[in-house]
Amino acid sequence: MTLSMYQASVPVFLRALHNLQHVLRKGEAHAEARKYDPSLLLQARLTVDMLPLTRQVQIATDMAKNGCARLAGVDPLKFEDNETSFAELHARIGRAVDYIKSFKADQIDGSETRAVTIKTRNGEQHFEGEGYLLHFVIPNLFFHCTTAYAILREAGADLGKTDFIGKA
């Protein structure tokens, strides 16, 4: 059985973002149940040199939406990175999901050898599509989703493994 680039990206991205949204809802509900300002969680971080929850969600959505666009050979849709509430983070995830769903298999399939260049704080990185997906986008997407989960779990939200991985 062959797995296409579309099958290896779009469904994975959508599931990760759907589960991230579920985790955020549970974190928000935890804050409300404990009667503290939910915005305190948005700036929570695991340690002082890590990014806060809001930024983790922003990067996770960027990885997924930008990954689709670059594999399809189009310029990624830009988001402002100005979310300050859970509602705004949910809306961001919704926009990213809608954008990802707009890509068709024929836009992404065959991108295994497509040249992808990204600018990072360490300079430009050059990939072929398959390496970009498997060695950059997917690991980064799951790192930031996992970190968001861990921030909320450490804050006491009632979260378990199935909240993160979802139900089959």
Contacts in CASP RR format, 6 or more apart in sequence:
PFRMAT RR
TARGET T0000
AUTHOR 0000-0000-0000
METHOD contacts of the structure
MODEL  1
MTLSMYQASVPVFLRALHNLQHVLRKGEAHAEARKYDPSLLLQARLTVDM
LPLTRQVQIATDMAKNGCARLAGVDPLKFEDNETSFAELHARIGRAVDYI
KSFKADQIDGSETRAVTIKTRNGEQHFEGEGYLLHFVIPNLFFHCTTAYA
ILREAGADLGKTDFIGKA
4 105 0 8 1.000
4 108 0 8 1.000
4 109 0 8 1.000
4 110 0 8 1.000
5 71 0 8 1.000
5 108 0 8 1.000
5 109 0 8 1.000
5 110 0 8 1.000
5 111 0 8 1.000
5 112 0 8 1.000
5 129 0 8 1.000
5 130 0 8 1.000
5 133 0 8 1.000
6 103 0 8 1.000
6 104 0 8 1.000
6 105 0 8 1.000
6 107 0 8 1.000
6 108 0 8 1.000
6 109 0 8 1.000
7 105 0 8 1.000
8 133 0 8 1.000
8 134 0 8 1.000
9 67 0 8 1.000
9 68 0 8 1.000
9 71 0 8 1.000
9 108 0 8 1.000
9 133 0 8 1.000
9 137 0 8 1.000
10 68 0 8 1.000
10 100 0 8 1.000
10 101 0 8 1.000
10 103 0 8 1.000
10 105 0 8 1.000
10 108 0 8 1.000
12 138 0 8 1.000
12 141 0 8 1.000
13 64 0 8 1.000
13 65 0 8 1.000
13 67 0 8 1.000
13 68 0 8 1.000
13 100 0 8 1.000
13 141 0 8 1.000
14 64 0 8 1.000
14 97 0 8 1.000
14 100 0 8 1.000
14 101 0 8 1.000
15 166 0 8 1.000
16 60 0 8 1.000
16 64 0 8 1.000
16 141 0 8 1.000
16 142 0 8 1.000
16 145 0 8 1.000
17 60 0 8 1.000
17 61 0 8 1.000
17 64 0 8 1.000
17 93 0 8 1.000
17 94 0 8 1.000
17 96 0 8 1.000
17 97 0 8 1.000
17 100 0 8 1.000
18 97 0 8 1.000
18 166 0 8 1.000
19 145 0 8 1.000
19 163 0 8 1.000
19 164 0 8 1.000
19 165 0 8 1.000
19 166 0 8 1.000
20 57 0 8 1.000
20 60 0 8 1.000
20 93 0 8 1.000
20 145 0 8 1.000
20 148 0 8 1.000
20 149 0 8 1.000
21 90 0 8 1.000
21 93 0 8 1.000
21 94 0 8 1.000
22 163 0 8 1.000
22 166 0 8 1.000
23 145 0 8 1.000
23 148 0 8 1.000
23 149 0 8 1.000
23 152 0 8 1.000
23 157 0 8 1.000
23 159 0 8 1.000
23 163 0 8 1.000
23 164 0 8 1.000
24 57 0 8 1.000
24 86 0 8 1.000
24 89 0 8 1.000
24 90 0 8 1.000
24 93 0 8 1.000
24 148 0 8 1.000
24 152 0 8 1.000
25 90 0 8 1.000
26 152 0 8 1.000
26 157 0 8 1.000
26 158 0 8 1.000
26 159 0 8 1.000
26 163 0 8 1.000
27 38 0 8 1.000
27 41 0 8 1.000
27 152 0 8 1.000
27 155 0 8 1.000
27 157 0 8 1.000
27 159 0 8 1.000
28 38 0 8 1.000
28 41 0 8 1.000
28 86 0 8 1.000
29 157 0 8 1.000
30 152 0 8 1.000
30 155 0 8 1.000
30 156 0 8 1.000
30 157 0 8 1.000
30 158 0 8 1.000
31 37 0 8 1.000
31 38 0 8 1.000
31 40 0 8 1.000
31 41 0 8 1.000
31 155 0 8 1.000
32 38 0 8 1.000
38 85 0 8 1.000
38 86 0 8 1.000
39 84 0 8 1.000
39 85 0 8 1.000
41 53 0 8 1.000
41 151 0 8 1.000
41 152 0 8 1.000
41 155 0 8 1.000
42 52 0 8 1.000
42 53 0 8 1.000
42 54 0 8 1.000
42 84 0 8 1.000
42 85 0 8 1.000
42 86 0 8 1.000
42 89 0 8 1.000
43 52 0 8 1.000
43 53 0 8 1.000
43 54 0 8 1.000
44 52 0 8 1.000
44 53 0 8 1.000
44 151 0 8 1.000
44 152 0 8 1.000
44 154 0 8 1.000
44 155 0 8 1.000
45 51 0 8 1.000
45 52 0 8 1.000
45 53 0 8 1.000
45 151 0 8 1.000
46 147 0 8 1.000
46 150 0 8 1.000
46 151 0 8 1.000
46 154 0 8 1.000
50 147 0 8 1.000
51 59 0 8 1.000
51 147 0 8 1.000
52 151 0 8 1.000
53 148 0 8 1.000
53 151 0 8 1.000
53 152 0 8 1.000
54 83 0 8 1.000
54 84 0 8 1.000
54 89 0 8 1.000
55 81 0 8 1.000
56 144 0 8 1.000
56 145 0 8 1.000
56 147 0 8 1.000
56 148 0 8 1.000
56 151 0 8 1.000
57 83 0 8 1.000
57 89 0 8 1.000
57 92 0 8 1.000
57 93 0 8 1.000
57 144 0 8 1.000
57 148 0 8 1.000
58 79 0 8 1.000
58 81 0 8 1.000
58 83 0 8 1.000
58 92 0 8 1.000
59 140 0 8 1.000
59 144 0 8 1.000
60 141 0 8 1.000
60 144 0 8 1.000
60 145 0 8 1.000
60 148 0 8 1.000
61 79 0 8 1.000
61 92 0 8 1.000
61 93 0 8 1.000
61 95 0 8 1.000
61 96 0 8 1.000
62 76 0 8 1.000
62 79 0 8 1.000
63 137 0 8 1.000
63 140 0 8 1.000
63 141 0 8 1.000
63 144 0 8 1.000
64 96 0 8 1.000
64 100 0 8 1.000
64 137 0 8 1.000
64 141 0 8 1.000
65 76 0 8 1.000
65 77 0 8 1.000
65 79 0 8 1.000
65 96 0 8 1.000
65 99 0 8 1.000
65 100 0 8 1.000
66 76 0 8 1.000
66 137 0 8 1.000
67 76 0 8 1.000
67 132 0 8 1.000
67 133 0 8 1.000
67 137 0 8 1.000
68 99 0 8 1.000
68 100 0 8 1.000
68 103 0 8 1.000
68 108 0 8 1.000
69 75 0 8 1.000
69 76 0 8 1.000
69 77 0 8 1.000
69 103 0 8 1.000
70 76 0 8 1.000
70 116 0 8 1.000
70 118 0 8 1.000
70 129 0 8 1.000
70 132 0 8 1.000
71 107 0 8 1.000
71 108 0 8 1.000
71 111 0 8 1.000
71 114 0 8 1.000
71 116 0 8 1.000
71 129 0 8 1.000
71 132 0 8 1.000
71 133 0 8 1.000
72 103 0 8 1.000
72 107 0 8 1.000
72 108 0 8 1.000
72 111 0 8 1.000
73 107 0 8 1.000
73 111 0 8 1.000
73 114 0 8 1.000
74 107 0 8 1.000
77 99 0 8 1.000
79 92 0 8 1.000
79 95 0 8 1.000
79 96 0 8 1.000
82 88 0 8 1.000
83 89 0 8 1.000
83 91 0 8 1.000
83 92 0 8 1.000
111 129 0 8 1.000
111 130 0 8 1.000
112 128 0 8 1.000
112 129 0 8 1.000
112 130 0 8 1.000
113 128 0 8 1.000
113 129 0 8 1.000
113 130 0 8 1.000
114 128 0 8 1.000
114 129 0 8 1.000
115 126 0 8 1.000
115 127 0 8 1.000
115 128 0 8 1.000
115 129 0 8 1.000
116 126 0 8 1.000
116 127 0 8 1.000
116 128 0 8 1.000
116 129 0 8 1.000
116 132 0 8 1.000
117 124 0 8 1.000
117 125 0 8 1.000
117 126 0 8 1.000
117 127 0 8 1.000
118 124 0 8 1.000
118 125 0 8 1.000
118 127 0 8 1.000
118 132 0 8 1.000
118 136 0 8 1.000
119 125 0 8 1.000
125 136 0 8 1.000
127 135 0 8 1.000
127 136 0 8 1.000
145 164 0 8 1.000
146 164 0 8 1.000
149 159 0 8 1.000
149 163 0 8 1.000
149 164 0 8 1.000
152 159 0 8 1.000
153 159 0 8 1.000
153 160 0 8 1.000
END
